[in-house]
Amino acid sequence: MSKLKLGAILDEKPVKLTVDLPAAIHRDLVVYAEALGRETDQTIDPAKLVGPMLARFMSADRAFAKARRSARGAAQQAETRAG
């Protein structure tokens, strides 16, 4: 099997978020969790994959990275002016 894009899932303090997924995406998420579990010798709860998958997606989105840098710069400038 080829290397999956996600690695081991860290156990961090979660923030509760409720989402509705199409059934086909949920089925794929379950299959992905099983494959990742075999690859990492972990038992993976499919719901635990959503956060890392979103993080990976956002980190690969260049337009989002640029917008986030721009927002951080604006926030730092506002702090400098206020302080």
Phi and psi in degrees as a GROMACS rama.xvg file:
@    title "Ramachandran Plot"
@    xaxis  label "Phi"
@    yaxis  label "Psi"
@TYPE xy
-72.4547  160.386  SER-2
-65.5499  127.123  LYS-3
-76.4088  156.286  LEU-4
-71.4612  -25.6042  LYS-5
-97.6714  146.096  LEU-6
-104.188  -154.057  GLY-7
-58.1795  143.691  ALA-8
-92.095  121.815  ILE-9
-76.2934  147.906  LEU-10
-97.0774  92.2448  ASP-11
-108.914  163.721  GLU-12
-65.8442  117.736  LYS-13
-83.0042  159.573  PRO-14
-112.665  126.388  VAL-15
-69.6017  129.832  LYS-16
-143.319  129.769  LEU-17
-108.171  126.488  THR-18
-134.357  153.916  VAL-19
-103.528  127.489  ASP-20
-112.699  145.09  LEU-21
-61.0181  147.129  PRO-22
-56.6437  -38.5093  ALA-23
-64.2339  -38.5779  ALA-24
-68.7383  -39.5148  ILE-25
-62.3265  -43.6823  HIS-26
-59.4687  -44.282  ARG-27
-64.9019  -36.6921  ASP-28
-62.9466  -41.0231  LEU-29
-63.3601  -44.8061  VAL-30
-64.2916  -41.3297  VAL-31
-62.5041  -43.4321  TYR-32
-60.9881  -39.8147  ALA-33
-64.9092  -44.2809  GLU-34
-64.9898  -43.801  ALA-35
-66.1797  -37.9067  LEU-36
-60.8755  -42.0667  GLY-37
-65.0379  -39.8452  ARG-38
-70.8901  -33.4204  GLU-39
-108.064  2.46477  THR-40
55.1839  42.4895  ASP-41
-125.585  157.354  GLN-42
-95.8237  119.548  THR-43
-110.114  126.553  ILE-44
-78.8696  122.384  ASP-45
-52.1739  -35.0444  PRO-46
-62.7563  -28.0835  ALA-47
-71.6729  -12.6031  LYS-48
-81.6358  -23.1899  LEU-49
-59.486  -48.516  VAL-50
-59.4678  -54.5302  GLY-51
-60.8338  -34.7936  PRO-52
-66.8201  -42.8011  MET-53
-64.8847  -40.8433  LEU-54
-61.8837  -43.4642  ALA-55
-64.833  -42.426  ARG-56
-59.7459  -48.1604  PHE-57
-67.6268  -35.1263  MET-58
-69.6389  -23.0882  SER-59
-91.1533  -5.67323  ALA-60
-91.0876  103.468  ASP-61
-62.7955  -38.2745  ARG-62
-65.1614  -38.2844  ALA-63
-66.6113  -42.7761  PHE-64
-60.006  -42.0276  ALA-65
-64.4594  -43.7781  LYS-66
-64.3428  -38.5804  ALA-67
-67.8453  -41.9034  ARG-68
-61.3481  -41.5736  ARG-69
-63.858  -42.2006  SER-70
-66.4873  -39.9242  ALA-71
-64.0277  -42.6426  ARG-72
-61.5262  -42.0206  GLY-73
-65.3598  -39.7098  ALA-74
-66.5036  -40.7244  ALA-75
-65.7668  -39.1945  GLN-76
-64.0145  -41.2653  GLN-77
-64.8697  -39.3798  ALA-78
-64.6512  -41.3696  GLU-79
-63.5388  -42.0588  THR-80
-67.1457  -38.7763  ARG-81
-75.1465  -31.0808  ALA-82
